[in-house]
Amino acid sequence: MSAEISYGKGNITLYRTYAKPMLGLTEIPESEFSGRENILFAVDVDVEVFGNNFIAAYTEGINTDVVATDTMKNFVLKKAIAFDGSTLEGFINFLGQEFLNTYPQMRSLRVTGREQPFAAARLPHPNGGNTNSEVLFSRSRNDYAVTVLDFEREGNATKIVAHSCGRVGFQLIKVTGSLFANFARDEYTTLPEMSDRPLFIYLDVYWKYADVENAIASDLSHYIPAEQVRDFVQVVFHEFVSKSIQHLVYEMGVRLLQRFPQMAEVSFAAENRLWDTAFVSDADSKIKVYCDPRPPYGMIKLTLNRDD
């Protein structure tokens, strides 16, 4: 028999206060996001360790080299205090480097980070208008950033051998300005053609850097903030009259690669969650009532790589 093993700890959720502010980003016209104070830096972390040098724990119950997953959890929580960066990618890189520097029996590992977004409460400013609270935050259940970094030993050093960044969990509805027509029809086709329709999609967006150092560097001038990707995707959806979801995500991908030259690859995973029409007003056909559709849902995926 042959075996391939991994083990680790999942869902290590931490809430770090007063991390380093995120400053020095390159601004883009499609987004107002230019940084954040990081008063609350909240992350959910997974750690997965690889290497058949741990096989004795499986085959013979010998745990001499095994780092307990509870130890991994404590390690992540304690190291969060020492983190002096400002980005999710920087934090995940810091954890991976620290794990391999601390535990020589670990040959390679994967560290995943999921942002736990909290928005500052908006409060009246004494001089008029509104301002962000510096002490009160509200948990957001909307889209959030994700990062996956794979690490391996290379002599006495460690290197990142694979990476993925993303913004996931979009739920976007465009009430007009989308269509779906002229598709193949046969005896199994019941879907009507639509020259204008609302379009409700679930969407995850992932990207890779041409140089992963731009994802983890302290200089953020070439960093791609997930918040800017979020805003950019929404601008494209707003502006673009798509003929299908495939058409829409391709346009998003082409424009993202144009906007961010440091982005080497972008990919999409979308679901068609278009609502079912329940009733239409007799007085005005624009006034409609919709309800949630029944499953199954259409799935659309796309990966675009920059042509060197």
Helices and strands as residue ranges (DSSP letters): E 6-17, E 40-50, G 52-54, H 55-59, H 69-82, H 88-102, E 108-115, E 118-124, E 130-139, E 144-154, E 157-180, E 194-209, H 213-216, G 220-222, H 226-239, H 245-259, E 263-272, E 276-280, E 288-291, E 298-305
